[in-house]
Every structure is written in C-alpha cells, then in structure tokens.
Amino acid sequence: MLRPTYPIETERLLLRPFSEGDLEGLYAYQSLSEVARFLYWEPRNLDESRSFLQQKMSASTVEKEGDWLVLAVVWRESGALAGEVNLQWRSREHRQGEIGYILNPAFHGRGIATEAAAVVLRLGFEGLGLHRMVGRLDGRNAASARVLERLGMRREAHLLQNEIVKGEWTDEVVYAMLEHEWAARAAKGAGR
Ligand SMILES: CC(C)(COP(=O)(O)OP(=O)(O)OC[C@H]1O[C@@H](n2cnc3c(N)ncnc32)[C@H](O)[C@@H]1OP(=O)(O)O)[C@@H](O)C(=O)NCCC(=O)NCCS
C-alpha cells in the first residue's frame, strides 16, 4: 500500500496527482509524434487526452498489485506541467515494480526526468518495500536509457525483436535496481 502525502517537492519540481486543470498541458505532449515515437501508443487527440486524464487522476495511490501511481511533474519556477512519472506495482509476492516517465519536449535537457524518476524509485523501495525495480524501453530510445543510467540502474537485458510495436519488430532493453543498490545510493544522498 502506498499513499504518498502530496505535493512531493524536490529541488526544482513538485510532484502531485493529475487534476482537471492539467488537460491542456497533458494534451500538449500527448499529441506529439516525437513523444509517442518509442511508446506503445500513437499521438492522441484532445478527446483521447481527456479520457486518459481521468485515468491518471485516479492513480494517486497504490493499493494492490497491478496498480499504477501516476504523478504530474510540475516545474516549480513557472508552475507549468512538464510531464509525468509513474510507478507500477508489478508483483506483491516477488516485490517487483516498474518506473516510467514522459516529458514535454519543451522541458527536455534539464535533468527533470531524472529528478522526478528518483522520487518514484524512492517511493517504490522505501514506501512499497520493493526488492527490485525495472525500467523497460525501446532499444532505440537512447535518451531514456541515459535517464536510467543517471539513476544508477543496471542494464540487464537487451531482448532482440521480442515484440511488434507499431507494425515493426522492436528490441526491448531492461534496466534494473535492487533494494540494496538503492540503499547504498540513498546513503550517499541520491534520490532525496
Ligand atoms: C525519456 C525522456 C524523458 C528523457 O528526457 P531528457 O530531457 O533527456 O532527460 P532528463 O530530464 O533526465 O535530462 C537529462 C539531460 O539534461 C541534461 N541536463 C541539463 N541540466 C541538467 C541537470 N541539472 N541535471 C541533470 N541533467 C541535466 C543532461 O546532460 C541530459 O542530457 P543528455 O542526455 O543529452 O546528456 C524524454 O526523451 C521523453 O519524454 N521522451 C518521450 C517519452 C519516452 O520515450 N519516455 C520513456 C519511455 S521508456
């Protein structure tokens, strides 16, 4: 069970559940083909973003295996919606979780994804008591791989053509971190 107290503040960001007022900011990045390029979905229209916003709004706690936590990432300086981070409780028995992140390209290149993803890693390890967390990505998604490396996650697997995404065979890369690896980094001050 994970019920964070919101908002969660980092040096430059504020993380909080999505709300009705986020539609414009959400649509601004969900509608872009460059954002959807290495994701499972196609760019979305406003109605689609509206319905996904409802789902995201209801994902502010993790009660059971399979649940997602989805948090809006707000750039504190301007109050603008920069993107989102998420955490899925993949297995209760095996204490496994997964993280993800998406940013509006206007906010790329500032370390925002890394700063926000460190929060969901902490919530997974320290809040949910997970043993192992993974990040999965399209093998071509170099920017995403760099985020996971900056977080200190290990590249564990490169699966060749293990899925068909958008009509083509696609490689999947898996990064992971174990709880003792997190504890060692946290002791040095990472992810605070
Ligand atoms: C994946 C994604 C979030 C990465 O965004 P990003 O801006 O490259 O990542 P960060 O926010 O962590 O920023 C890191 C970059 O900012 C730079 N940077 C600038 N100031 C920084 C700071 N204060 N701290 C850390 N990095 C900083 C880093 O050097 C780095 O650039 P580099 O990778 O070229 O070396 C982004 O490409 C995206 O949203 N893609 C579309 C959705 C997607 O594919 N999501 C992942 C699915 S697996």
Ligand as a Chemical Component Dictionary entry (heavy atoms), coordinates in Angstrom:
data_LIG
# 
_chem_comp.id                   LIG 
_chem_comp.type                 NON-POLYMER 
_chem_comp.pdbx_formal_charge   0 
_chem_comp.three_letter_code    LIG 
# 
loop_
_chem_comp_atom.comp_id 
_chem_comp_atom.atom_id 
_chem_comp_atom.alt_atom_id 
_chem_comp_atom.type_symbol 
_chem_comp_atom.charge 
_chem_comp_atom.model_Cartn_x 
_chem_comp_atom.model_Cartn_y 
_chem_comp_atom.model_Cartn_z 
_chem_comp_atom.pdbx_ordinal 
LIG C1  C1  C 0 12.962 9.966  -22.000 1  
LIG C2  C2  C 0 12.903 11.468 -21.740 2  
LIG C3  C3  C 0 12.005 11.741 -20.539 3  
LIG C4  C4  C 0 14.328 11.943 -21.416 4  
LIG O1  O1  O 0 14.320 13.359 -21.297 5  
LIG P1  P1  P 0 15.697 14.121 -21.025 6  
LIG O2  O2  O 0 15.416 15.555 -21.012 7  
LIG O3  O3  O 0 16.747 13.595 -21.951 8  
LIG O4  O4  O 0 16.077 13.566 -19.563 9  
LIG P2  P2  P 0 16.335 14.423 -18.262 10 
LIG O5  O5  O 0 15.157 15.269 -17.956 11 
LIG O6  O6  O 0 16.811 13.498 -17.209 12 
LIG O7  O7  O 0 17.502 15.415 -18.731 13 
LIG C5  C5  C 0 18.788 14.890 -18.948 14 
LIG C6  C6  C 0 19.508 15.733 -19.957 15 
LIG O8  O8  O 0 19.539 17.061 -19.486 16 
LIG C7  C7  C 0 20.897 17.475 -19.287 17 
LIG N1  N1  N 0 20.875 18.312 -18.086 18 
LIG C8  C8  C 0 20.862 19.652 -18.077 19 
LIG N2  N2  N 0 20.791 20.119 -16.829 20 
LIG C9  C9  C 0 20.759 19.050 -16.007 21 
LIG C10 C10 C 0 20.685 18.886 -14.606 22 
LIG N3  N3  N 0 20.611 19.930 -13.785 23 
LIG N4  N4  N 0 20.669 17.626 -14.106 24 
LIG C11 C11 C 0 20.740 16.551 -14.898 25 
LIG N5  N5  N 0 20.788 16.647 -16.262 26 
LIG C12 C12 C 0 20.812 17.893 -16.812 27 
LIG C13 C13 C 0 21.695 16.187 -19.189 28 
LIG O9  O9  O 0 23.026 16.383 -19.607 29 
LIG C14 C14 C 0 20.944 15.276 -20.106 30 
LIG O10 O10 O 0 21.271 15.472 -21.454 31 
LIG P3  P3  P 0 21.946 14.256 -22.289 32 
LIG O11 O11 O 0 21.108 13.031 -22.065 33 
LIG O12 O12 O 0 21.919 14.743 -23.681 34 
LIG O13 O13 O 0 23.281 14.092 -21.695 35 
LIG C15 C15 C 0 12.370 12.245 -22.970 36 
LIG O14 O14 O 0 13.199 11.977 -24.069 37 
LIG C16 C16 C 0 10.929 11.882 -23.322 38 
LIG O15 O15 O 0 9.983  12.344 -22.694 39 
LIG N6  N6  N 0 10.749 11.058 -24.375 40 
LIG C17 C17 C 0 9.417  10.692 -24.847 41 
LIG C18 C18 C 0 8.736  9.718  -23.917 42 
LIG C19 C19 C 0 9.592  8.493  -23.663 43 
LIG O16 O16 O 0 10.182 7.922  -24.574 44 
LIG N7  N7  N 0 9.650  8.070  -22.383 45 
LIG C20 C20 C 0 10.445 6.942  -21.956 46 
LIG C21 C21 C 0 9.789  5.669  -22.268 47 
LIG S1  S1  S 0 10.821 4.288  -21.847 48 
# 
loop_
_chem_comp_bond.comp_id 
_chem_comp_bond.atom_id_1 
_chem_comp_bond.atom_id_2 
_chem_comp_bond.value_order 
_chem_comp_bond.pdbx_ordinal 
LIG C1  C2  SING 1  
LIG C2  C3  SING 2  
LIG C2  C4  SING 3  
LIG C2  C15 SING 4  
LIG C4  O1  SING 5  
LIG O1  P1  SING 6  
LIG P1  O2  DOUB 7  
LIG P1  O3  SING 8  
LIG P1  O4  SING 9  
LIG O4  P2  SING 10 
LIG P2  O5  DOUB 11 
LIG P2  O6  SING 12 
LIG P2  O7  SING 13 
LIG O7  C5  SING 14 
LIG C5  C6  SING 15 
LIG C6  O8  SING 16 
LIG C6  C14 SING 17 
LIG O8  C7  SING 18 
LIG C7  N1  SING 19 
LIG C7  C13 SING 20 
LIG N1  C8  SING 21 
LIG N1  C12 SING 22 
LIG C8  N2  DOUB 23 
LIG N2  C9  SING 24 
LIG C9  C10 SING 25 
LIG C9  C12 DOUB 26 
LIG C10 N3  SING 27 
LIG C10 N4  DOUB 28 
LIG N4  C11 SING 29 
LIG C11 N5  DOUB 30 
LIG N5  C12 SING 31 
LIG C13 O9  SING 32 
LIG C13 C14 SING 33 
LIG C14 O10 SING 34 
LIG O10 P3  SING 35 
LIG P3  O11 DOUB 36 
LIG P3  O12 SING 37 
LIG P3  O13 SING 38 
LIG C15 O14 SING 39 
LIG C15 C16 SING 40 
LIG C16 O15 DOUB 41 
LIG C16 N6  SING 42 
LIG N6  C17 SING 43 
LIG C17 C18 SING 44 
LIG C18 C19 SING 45 
LIG C19 O16 DOUB 46 
LIG C19 N7  SING 47 
LIG N7  C20 SING 48 
LIG C20 C21 SING 49 
LIG C21 S1  SING 50 
# 
